[in-house]
Amino acid sequence: MLGPAGATHTIEAEKEMLRQQAGVILAQVQALANTAEESEKIRPKDIVTIQVWMRDMKTQFEGFPLNAEVPLGGQIFIPGIGTTFVVGSTDAELTAMLSEKFAKMLKSPTVLVEHKEKISLSRADEVIHSARYVSILGWIEKPGIYPIATRTTVRDIIAHAGGPKIFAKQKKVYLVRGSVDNPNIITLNLRHIKTGRDLESNLVLQPNDAIYMPPVRMWRVYDAIRIVLLPISAVRDAIWLTSGL
C-alpha cells in the first residue's frame, strides 16, 4: 500500500511504526509508575494519621489518634516523641521508626501510620480516575496512554488523542480488551460512531483497553491481528504489572 509520502508501506513498516509507538508508551508507563512510587512518600500538605495502641489493643496512648496536616517545613508534633520530620518517609518507614521509639516507653505498643493527599472536592473525581488508563496506537495524531473517567467512550478518547490521521482506516478500528493472556479484539466503525449511525459501538472504555487505528489499506484481517497484538500486548502487560495504573 502507499504511505503519506507515496512510498510503499509494507507490513514490516507498519510493525516497526507500532514498535516505536509502543516504546514511547512504555516510557510513559514507567514515568507514571515512578510518580506512583513518589506518591507513597509523605509530602507537605498531606494528612498524616497516627495510632498508638496500648498492649490491650483497646486504648490508645494519650494524644492519639493523631491527625495532622504536614506543614511546608515537613515536621509534625507527635505526643510522647516531640517534633518529628516526616516528609520523604513512607508509611512503613515512619511506622518502623515510631514503633522503635514508643517501645522504649510503652510495653508492646502497636503503631499504625497512614497518610493521604489533601484533596479538594473539586479535584476528587479527577484524582480517583487518574489511575485508569487506556492506550492508543497506529494512525492517530497523538498515540500514547490516556487517563479515562467513568463514562469515557471510544469517540471521546480518539478525539482526545487528536483524531485519526489522513491515512487511517476509520471503518475498521480495533479495540483490544479482556485479560492480557486472553485478549478480545473488537472491530468498530468509527465513521458510523461519529455520524451517530451506530451509537451502540461507541463503547465505554475499561481500564487497560487498547485501541489500534490501522492504515487505509489493511492487508488481511489475519495480518491486522498479527501486527496489533505484539506491541499492544507489551503495552498492556506493562500497565497491568504497574496496576495501580
N, C-alpha and C positions, 0 to 999 in steps of 0.2 A: 504494500500500500504506500501512498505518498504522504510524507510528513509536511509540516508547515512550510519548509523551505523547498519542497518539491522533491526531496531526496526519498529514496525508498526506505520505508520504515518497516523493519523486519520484526519477527517475534523476539529475536535476541535483543534488538534495540529497545523494545518495549520492556523486556525483563530487566535490562540494565537501568532503564529510567526508574522502574519501580524499586530496584535495589538501592539506587541513590536516594530516592524519596524515603524509603524505609530507614536508611542510615540517618537521615536528618531527624525523622520522627523518633528513632531510638535515642538520639541525643537529647531530644525534648523530654522524653520519658525519664531519662537519667537525671536531668535537671530538676524535674518535678519531684523525683524520689529524694534528691538531695535537699530540696526545700522542705519536704515532709519530715526528713530527719532533723532539720534545724528546728522545726515547729515543736519537736519533742522537748526542746530545751526551754527553760523558763526565761521570759523576756520582760522588760519593763512594761507596765500596764496590764500584765497578766494577773489573774486572780489565783492565789495560792491557798489551798485548803489543807490544813494540817490537823490530824487527830492523834492524840497520845492517850492510849488506853492503859489503865492500870492492870495489874495482874489478874483481877477478877473479870476483866473484859466487860464490866457493867458500868464503870465510872471512868471519867477521863481526868487527867491531871488538870489542876487549876489553870484556867486561861484557855482551855481547849474545849471544843474545836475552834481553831483559829481560821478566819477568812480574811486575807489581806491582799490588797492591790499593791503590786510591786511598784515602788516609785522609780523615777528615772535613775536615781543613784544605785538601784539594784539591791538595797538592803531592807529587810523587814525585822521587826522586833518579835522574837519568839520567847514566850514566857519560860522562865527557868534556864534559858540559854543566853538570851540577850540579842543584841543587834547582829544579824547574820546576813552575809552576802549570798544571794540565791540565784542571781542572773547567770545563765550559762549552764546551770545544773539541770539534769533530767529529774523526773520524779523519783526514779530509783536511786540516783546518786544522792539526792537530798534525804531520802528515807534512810539510806545506809548511814549517812553522816549523823543525822539526828538520833537514830537508834543507838549509835555508839555513845553519844553524849548523854542521852537520857538513862542508859543502862548504868551509868556511874552514879546516878542519884535515885533511881527507882528500881524496884525488883521486878524483873521480867516484863518491861513495858512493851506495848505494841504500837509502833509508829506507822501512820498512813499519810502519804503525801499525794496530792493531786493538784494539777494546775490546768487552767483553761484560759483561752484568749477572751479578753473583754470585748464582746461583740455588741454593737448597737442593733436594735431591732431592724433598722433599715438594711443592714448588711447580713442579717442572719440567714436569709434564704440563699443569698449568693454563696456564703461560706459552706452551707450544708451541701450544696450541689457542686461545689468546685472540685470535689474529688471523684466526679463521674465524667468519664471521658470516652470519646469515640475518635477514630482515625479516618482520614480521607486520603486516598492515593489516586494516581492516574492523571487524566487530562482535566485537571481542576486548577484554577488560578493559584490557590494557596494550599497545597497539600500539607497535612500536618495533623496534630492532635488537638481536639477541641473539647472544652467542657460542655456538658449538657445539663438542662434543668429537667423538671418532672415531665413536661409535655413538649420537649424539643422534637421536631419532626425531621424527616429526610429533607424536605424542602428548606426548612429553617437552616439546617447545618450546611447544606450546599451553598445557600445564599451567603452564609457567614464566611464560607471559605472562598468567596469571590466569584462563585458560579463556574459553570463549565467553560473550558477553553473552546476556541472556534472549531477544533477538530474532534471534539468529544462526541461520543455516540450517546445522545440523550435518550434514545428509545430503549436502550438496554444498559441500565446501571445495575451493578451488583452490590448487594448488601450481604455481608458475611456476619453471622451471629451464631449463638449457641456456644457450646463448650469448645475449648481450644482443641481438645482431642477429637471432637466430632462436630466440626463446623457445619452450619446450614447456610447454603448460598441461595439468596432470594433475588430474582430478576425484577427490576422495576422500570417503568416507562416514565422518565422524568418529564417529558413533554406533556403527557396526559395529566401528570400530577400538577404541573404548573398551570395548565389551562382549566383544571377542575373536572376533566373528563373521568378521572379515576382517583377520587379523593381517598378511597379505601387503601390505596397503595402508598399514600403519604404516611408511612408508619411512624409511630412514636419510637424514638431511638432508645436503646437499652445500653447500660454501661458496657464497654468493651466491644460494641458494634464496630464494624469497619466497612467503609464504602469505597468501591473501585469504579472510577469513571473511565471506561475503555475508549479507544480511538474510534473514529467513524467507521472504518472498515476492520472489523474483528474477523480473524481467520476462520475459526470454528469454535463452537461452544467449548469443546474439549480444550482447545488452546487457551481460551479465556480463563477457564478454571485453573489450568496448569500454571498460567502466568500469575494469576492473582494469589494463589494460596501460599506460596513460599514467603514472599515479602510480608503479606498481611499476617501470616502465622507468626512471623518473627516479631512484628509489632504487637500483636495481641498477646503473645507469650510474655513479652516484656511488661505490658500493662498488667496482665494477670498476676505476674510474680511480684509486682510492687504494690498490689492492691491492699490497702489504701487507694490507689488511683481510681 
